[in-house]
Every structure is written in C-alpha cells, then in structure tokens.
Amino acid sequence: MTRSPLPVRPDLESMAPYVSPQMPARYRMNTNETPYPPPERLVEEVAEQIKKVALNRYPDRDATDLFAAIAGHVSWPKEGLWVANGSNEIFMHLFLAFGGPERTTVLFEPTYAVHSLIPRIANTKVLQLQRGRDFTIDVDAALETIERESPEVVIVCSPNNPTGMCEPLDVTTALIENSPGIVVVDEAYIEFTDESKSVRRLLDTHENLVLVKTFSKAWRLAGVRIGYMLASPSLIEALARVRLPYHLSAITQLVGVAAIRHAHETLDLTRAIALERDRIADGLDRAGIVSYPSDANFVLFEVDDPERVWTDLLAHGVLVRNYQGNERLARCLRVTAGLPDETDAFLDALREVVG
Ligand SMILES: Cc1ncc(COP(=O)(O)O)c(C=O)c1O
C-alpha cells in the first residue's frame, strides 16, 4: 500500500522547533537561569514532603494551596490568578483561548522567540513590528498597526529578552488603552530591576492587561516549571476551558508552595546578580565593546564576528547565547549574569578572544 504523506497541518511545515543549545560548559551563561540553587531549607522541606505525596492519585486539579500561596504573595485575588508549567505554558493557554485562525497577535522584534512560536502553534497570524535601532518601540507605528489590524493579543516583553530594557510605563499604557483585545506583558526578569517599572499597578484599572511572571529566573526554579499570570477574573475563566485536566503535578504544586514560604530567602540574591550584570556591562565598556543597557540578569553586546567569538569563548569554557540567522541581532551575543566567578571568567576569556 502506498501511504500518502503524513497529514501534518500545512501551516506547521515552515516552522522550526525552538532551539537553544544545551551543552556542557564550565560556565553556563546562555539561558538566563540563576546559577544559585534554591535555598537548602526549601530543598530539604520539599524532599520531606515528597515522601508523603500519594503519587498513585491525581493531584488537586485546582492546585488550591498553590493558588492561595501565590495570590497571598502578590496580593491579588485568586480568581484573577492562573498558574501553569512555566510561563511558556501560560502563553500556550492564552493563545488556545484568545488566538486561532482569523486572529492576530502583534509583538515587537527582536524579542523572546517563544512569543511568536506559540501563537503560530495555535495557528494565529503573527505581526512582527520592528523595534528601532536602539531597540525601543515606535509607539506611533504600533498604535497605527493596532488600529488597522485590531489584534486580539499584543505582547510586550519587559524587560525585553534579549535587548534588556524595561518598556517605559507610558508606552505600555498607551498600548493597553488603545488595544481592542488583551495586552500581555511578560515580566520574567522584573525582579532584577526597580519594581516601580512593573505594570503591576496598572492591573487594578486596566481590565485587558495580563501580567505574566515566572519562577524560572529570580526564583531559581527553572527545573520545576512554574509560571503564573495576573488578570481580571473574567479573563481567567477562559483559560480554565483550555488547560489539560490535572495540568500541575503534585510535585510542582508542593514546590511552588514551599517557594512562596521561602520567598524572602529565595529572592535575596537578585541584587547580587544585578551587581554582576553591571560589572559585566562595565567590563565590556572598558574593553571597548558596545553593550545595551539592561534591567534584567543578562547583557546583550556586539562583536564583529559573533560566530567565531562564540566558539572561542566556548573553548575557554564559557557558553553564551548567539543569534545565528537573526538579521537584527547579526552582530550580537548575550551573556547571563550570575556568580562573581562567572563574570571574571567571561570577561577574561572575552578579552583574550577579541584581543
Ligand atoms: C521573556 C521570557 N519569558 C519567559 C521565559 C521562560 O519562562 P518559563 O521558564 O517560565 O517558561 C523566558 C526564558 O528565557 C523569557 O526570556
């Protein structure tokens, strides 16, 4: 029997899967995690509690304790909270509920690749507006596009990955107030800067605002996969329809609650990491290398021959992020800030590599 080709959706054919190399290196400074493991007491507590979990039973479908813990921590009603396996899954739920055929999302490139990947997976049209040369958003052009295209979803990344800066609140406010649909602000890295730059305070007054956060960066729990969003309760109801039953495992729920219990200790290192970020920026400046200002735990910088520099840095044990094939970032590399030793190793290696 001759088989016909696999019936894969035609719109998926031109799409590439998400890749970010995971390879062994002494200094892993490429994926913006925190090199510090979570506090020992948190890990011990979790290890104790896992022994008591009925692993043969489905977990609490509504993750009641985890929702209550996060809602309390952020002082926002639990009816306006949604939790998922990393903020990537939050985006997946958002686009299953608000995206789809005949629907449009607007975002501002260069930005986090997953923000355009997920709407495409959900068969949503993606309009990629280009940031200016300094990587800021052209508000007038954005508002014009929003008026013309009436997108169901606008995505803002603040601080923006990989360029580093927070979006000024007046820019985000203009986008929110002039969008017919929802505006999703991804604040994965906000803990590394002054929290007055957060859109959190706009939540009370703007019903179409969605604030997305993650436990993968400042919370030091990338391996656990927890992300959450805050929005108006009516918006949350839509997400409950698209999630898989029991989407948060018993272990995820338990670790999340423990993390909130140890929030203070866990988040204590964000300032030290921000200082390493500034030390990296300073070191790059002294070496005559252009870098972009950052509110996050990483720095984007420019070199003449990024492929060679990336390979040579790796030969020195330093793994950074490269952007091969991305025209807007053709001269750029991105390095994650973490331990003082890592900063030293990176700057020493870079000085050797670029001469
Ligand atoms: C802007 C941004 N949002 C979200 C994520 C991923 O979050 P999570 O691990 O919660 O899925 C990243 C990871 O690099 C990111 O850069």
The ligand as an SDF file (V2000), in Angstrom:
LIG
                    3D

 16 16  0  0  0  0  0  0  0  0999 V2000
   10.9240   36.7570   28.3780 C   0  0  0  0  0  0  0  0  0  0  0  0
   10.8380   35.3470   28.8240 C   0  0  0  0  0  0  0  0  0  0  0  0
    9.6670   34.8610   29.2250 N   0  0  0  0  0  0  0  0  0  0  0  0
    9.5610   33.5810   29.6480 C   0  0  0  0  0  0  0  0  0  0  0  0
   10.6580   32.7420   29.6530 C   0  0  0  0  0  0  0  0  0  0  0  0
   10.5380   31.2900   30.0430 C   0  0  0  0  0  0  0  0  0  0  0  0
    9.8190   31.1500   31.1270 O   0  0  0  0  0  0  0  0  0  0  0  0
    9.4040   29.7350   31.7200 P   0  0  0  0  0  0  0  0  0  0  0  0
   10.6370   29.0260   32.1000 O   0  0  0  0  0  0  0  0  0  0  0  0
    8.5770   30.2070   32.8730 O   0  0  0  0  0  0  0  0  0  0  0  0
    8.5720   29.0010   30.7200 O   0  0  0  0  0  0  0  0  0  0  0  0
   11.8790   33.2070   29.2610 C   0  0  0  0  0  0  0  0  0  0  0  0
   13.0450   32.2960   29.2690 C   0  0  0  0  0  0  0  0  0  0  0  0
   14.1030   32.5280   28.8340 O   0  0  0  0  0  0  0  0  0  0  0  0
   11.9790   34.5390   28.8240 C   0  0  0  0  0  0  0  0  0  0  0  0
   13.1460   35.0310   28.4070 O   0  0  0  0  0  0  0  0  0  0  0  0
  1  2  1  0
  2  3  1  0
  2 15  2  0
  3  4  2  0
  4  5  1  0
  5  6  1  0
  5 12  2  0
  6  7  1  0
  7  8  1  0
  8  9  2  0
  8 10  1  0
  8 11  1  0
 12 13  1  0
 12 15  1  0
 13 14  2  0
 15 16  1  0
M  END
$$$$
